[in-house]
Amino acid sequence: MKNILRYRKFLCLTQQDMAQFLKISVQAYRNKESGRSSFNDSEKIKVRQLFRKEGLTDLTIDDIFFNEVVSQSIVSNSEEVKQ
């Protein structure tokens, strides 16, 4: 789950922001982000939609939840968009 942490921090979102967005407790979110429990499919879709809304338009569910390394091109492209 380290990718979701990196993307969340890149977008300056807190765990509380994410928990509120997903309508779960902060502790439940922490458990999911740390890998102690799993995100369900609807939560994965919601997270992807949020991240895309925040500017990471090319991000996939695989990028967030399954790929081991955050794609530098995605982060670089979104930084250019923010400027």
Secondary structure, DSSP 8 states (H G I E B T S, - for coil): -HHHHHHHHHTT--HHHHHHHHTS-HHHHHHHHHTSS---HHHHHHHHHHHHHTT-TT--HHHHHT-SS--HHHHHHHHHHH-
